[in-house]
């Protein structure tokens, strides 16, 4: 991640595919790799683009008018209790109002189901097995680990980048990162790496350097 990406809102910046070997390239979208955050944003944009096109259709416009009128009527009833009674004093018992009440019940049911789904997903995530990677300060990574593996997606990628070519070491503090830079320089001078491998390892070190700063701040706050 470069400085521009760190300082730019994910919803406004251009999202480009990540290179193979990037520690954050964990999700696939249209045969390209992205981080979890980027993947979710791409899905949001795709869905929004579809909705924008639908809103321009005749049926979309009619549905939007119905939606707006439905919520306007709901708010009106909340503020004007007398509107729930017919002019002759009895409860409103007309088909049009009954349709509104059925719709209101459906909306409340859908809201409850969504909240229940989110609650169950949160409980499931909290119970998920955690990454076994330990930082140099003794703290264990709290991210869910890859199914059937011992590490999370990020640390799996870091390990792949480290072991596939040269052992960069732990990459968890300024000294270890400096040592990794020296190892990379030595491997380059010895001609052990091609341009793609150099780029992958250099990015891994860059990402680790940024992550060390972030985790150090979190440690101080605690």
Phi and psi in degrees as a GROMACS rama.xvg file:
@    title "Ramachandran Plot"
@    xaxis  label "Phi"
@    yaxis  label "Psi"
@TYPE xy
-90.1811  176.153  UNK-2
-64.0811  -36.4083  UNK-3
-63.6025  -41.2429  UNK-4
-64.5551  -37.7876  UNK-5
-67.4567  -30.1272  UNK-6
-101.051  2.33126  UNK-7
-113.625  136.951  UNK-8
-62.963  132.856  UNK-9
-58.5919  -27.1528  UNK-10
-80.2457  -11.0842  UNK-11
-116.612  -21.9434  UNK-12
-85.4046  158.06  UNK-13
-71.8268  135.961  UNK-14
-107.792  118.341  UNK-15
-109.461  149.508  UNK-16
-60.2036  147.168  UNK-17
-92.5984  153.134  UNK-18
-73.9875  151.425  UNK-19
-61.1025  133.01  UNK-20
99.6469  -11.4977  UNK-21
-64.7898  126.336  UNK-22
-57.4679  -26.9254  UNK-23
-94.0599  -1.70441  UNK-24
-81.3824  82.6909  UNK-25
-113.397  -13.0701  UNK-26
-125.452  140.662  UNK-27
-103.485  128.733  UNK-28
-134.546  115.298  UNK-29
53.6364  44.9699  UNK-30
64.8286  23.5425  UNK-31
-126.23  154.246  UNK-32
-105.246  139.261  UNK-33
-143.293  168.479  UNK-34
-76.6202  168.37  UNK-35
-57.5805  -45.4563  UNK-36
-62.5608  -43.5846  UNK-37
-67.0695  -39.5881  UNK-38
-60.8103  -46.1093  UNK-39
-64.8031  -37.1616  UNK-40
-67.9732  -38.8137  UNK-41
-63.7029  -39.8229  UNK-42
-64.211  -41.206  UNK-43
-62.4925  -44.1476  UNK-44
-64.3767  -40.0436  UNK-45
-62.9347  -44.4538  UNK-46
-66.198  -41.2146  UNK-47
-65.6232  -38.5223  UNK-48
-62.2586  -40.234  UNK-49
-64.6764  -40.678  UNK-50
-66.2941  -40.016  UNK-51
-59.3579  -41.6261  UNK-52
-67.7157  -39.5357  UNK-53
-64.2141  -38.1479  UNK-54
-65.3615  -19.3271  UNK-55
-86.4139  -11.219  UNK-56
-80.1658  161.861  UNK-57
-63.6244  -43.8075  UNK-58
-68.3561  -33.2312  UNK-59
-65.0889  -43.7344  UNK-60
-62.9462  -40.7289  UNK-61
-63.5326  -41.0452  UNK-62
-65.2665  -40.395  UNK-63
-63.9086  -40.307  UNK-64
-62.8291  -41.528  UNK-65
-63.1801  -43.1644  UNK-66
-61.1026  -45.5959  UNK-67
-64.7272  -41.7663  UNK-68
-66.6363  -37.1915  UNK-69
-59.7591  -49.1971  UNK-70
-73.4472  -30.0419  UNK-71
-65.639  -41.6846  UNK-72
-66.4823  -39.1929  UNK-73
-61.2408  -47.4775  UNK-74
-64.2091  -36.5548  UNK-75
-64.6598  -42.7896  UNK-76
-64.8127  -35.1215  UNK-77
-64.6695  -33.7506  UNK-78
-92.4026  -19.3006  UNK-79
-129.094  89.1211  UNK-80
-62.4633  -29.6593  UNK-81
-63.0721  -23.7627  UNK-82
-70.7145  -10.5552  UNK-83
-83.183  -1.8154  UNK-84
-114.024  146.403  UNK-85
-79.0017  164.883  UNK-86
-56.9704  -26.5578  UNK-87
-86.7251  4.30524  UNK-88
100.479  -16.3148  UNK-89
-85.1648  171.611  UNK-90
-66.7115  146.254  UNK-91
-64.5126  116.779  UNK-92
-128.034  37.0099  UNK-93
-95.5856  152.369  UNK-94
-57.4659  -39.8585  UNK-95
-61.5763  -42.5052  UNK-96
-71.6279  -36.4614  UNK-97
-61.7959  -39.1497  UNK-98
-61.9772  -40.1452  UNK-99
-62.3057  -44.9831  UNK-100
-63.2939  -39.1911  UNK-101
-63.6432  -41.7471  UNK-102
-64.0256  -39.7394  UNK-103
-64.1791  -41.2947  UNK-104
-64.0919  -38.2919  UNK-105
-65.1489  -39.7399  UNK-106
-63.3923  -44.8118  UNK-107
-65.0884  -39.398  UNK-108
-64.4341  -43.9469  UNK-109
-62.6106  -41.3932  UNK-110
-61.3617  -44.201  UNK-111
-64.5471  -42.4586  UNK-112
-62.8294  -39.9789  UNK-113
-65.1958  -44.3141  UNK-114
-64.0237  -37.9625  UNK-115
-67.369  -39.7875  UNK-116
-63.701  -43.6561  UNK-117
-62.0797  -40.1826  UNK-118
-64.5949  -43.8633  UNK-119
-65.9871  -40.5384  UNK-120
-63.8784  -38.3165  UNK-121
-65.3073  -43.7409  UNK-122
-62.2732  -40.915  UNK-123
-63.8876  -42.3494  UNK-124
-65.3661  -37.6311  UNK-125
-68.0919  -29.1888  UNK-126
-87.5582  -10.5271  UNK-127
-63.2669  145.629  UNK-128
-61.7252  139.789  UNK-129
-99.6503  154.513  UNK-130
-58.1587  136.622  UNK-131
-89.8822  1.46015  UNK-132
-65.3888  135.604  UNK-133
-115.979  134.818  UNK-134
-79.0065  168.775  UNK-135
-65.9562  -21.087  UNK-136
-84.8164  3.76241  UNK-137
95.1878  -14.0215  UNK-138
-73.7635  145.411  UNK-139
-97.6255  142.391  UNK-140
-59.2305  133.529  UNK-141
-96.8425  3.23349  UNK-142
-75.2617  147.495  UNK-143
-61.2545  138.645  UNK-144
-87.7726  159.77  UNK-145
-63.4847  137.695  UNK-146
-56.9439  127.683  UNK-147
80.6385  1.90653  UNK-148
-122.468  174.715  UNK-149
-98.2893  -13.2217  UNK-150
-121.333  163.167  UNK-151
-77.9169  174.747  UNK-152
-58.7598  -45.2951  UNK-153
-62.849  -48.1527  UNK-154
-73.4036  -24.9059  UNK-155
-63.0733  -44.4024  UNK-156
-65.395  -41.3814  UNK-157
-61.9421  -44.6457  UNK-158
-63.8254  -39.6633  UNK-159
-62.6555  -43.2189  UNK-160
-65.8539  -34.7263  UNK-161
-73.8941  -45.2739  UNK-162
-87.0973  -21.0699  UNK-163
-68.5525  -28.1322  UNK-164
-125.602  -68.2693  UNK-165
-136.203  156.135  UNK-166
-85.0783  107.513  UNK-167
-82.5687  -13.4022  UNK-168
93.3493  -168.808  UNK-169
-70.6485  -29.7632  UNK-170
55.9723  49.3451  UNK-171
-125.674  -1.38828  UNK-172
-152.602  174.191  UNK-173
-59.7034  -40.2438  UNK-174
-65.7196  -44.4648  UNK-175
-67.9276  -34.1149  UNK-176
-68.2423  -40.4459  UNK-177
-62.5807  -39.2791  UNK-178
-65.1305  -38.4124  UNK-179
-64.2122  -38.7629  UNK-180
-61.4004  -42.1157  UNK-181
-63.7446  -40.9936  UNK-182
-63.2405  -42.0455  UNK-183
-64.1493  -43.1465  UNK-184
-59.991  -42.4067  UNK-185
-63.495  -41.9774  UNK-186
-65.8513  -35.9767  UNK-187
-66.3476  -45.3436  UNK-188
-63.649  -32.4678  UNK-189
-82.764  -3.95493  UNK-190
72.6622  26.3444  UNK-191
-83.1335  -15.3799  UNK-192
-121.414  148.126  UNK-193
-93.3104  177.029  UNK-194
-62.0827  -38.9986  UNK-195
-64.7242  -43.6107  UNK-196
-65.1651  -39.886  UNK-197
-61.1005  -44.1029  UNK-198
-62.6399  -41.981  UNK-199
-63.6427  -46.7592  UNK-200
-69.55  -37.3316  UNK-201
-63.7294  -39.7435  UNK-202
-67.5119  -38.0724  UNK-203
-59.9649  -43.9663  UNK-204
-66.0022  -41.64  UNK-205
-61.431  -44.8012  UNK-206
-64.5241  -41.1364  UNK-207
-63.9668  -39.1039  UNK-208
-62.597  -41.8485  UNK-209
-66.527  -40.761  UNK-210
-68.3173  -33.2956  UNK-211
-61.2972  -43.1665  UNK-212
-61.9989  -42.7763  UNK-213
-66.579  -45.6204  UNK-214
-69.7584  -29.9339  UNK-215
-65.4413  -39.898  UNK-216
-63.8702  -43.814  UNK-217
-62.3446  -37.9731  UNK-218
-66.5638  -41.5051  UNK-219
-65.1596  -36.867  UNK-220
-65.9603  -30.6765  UNK-221
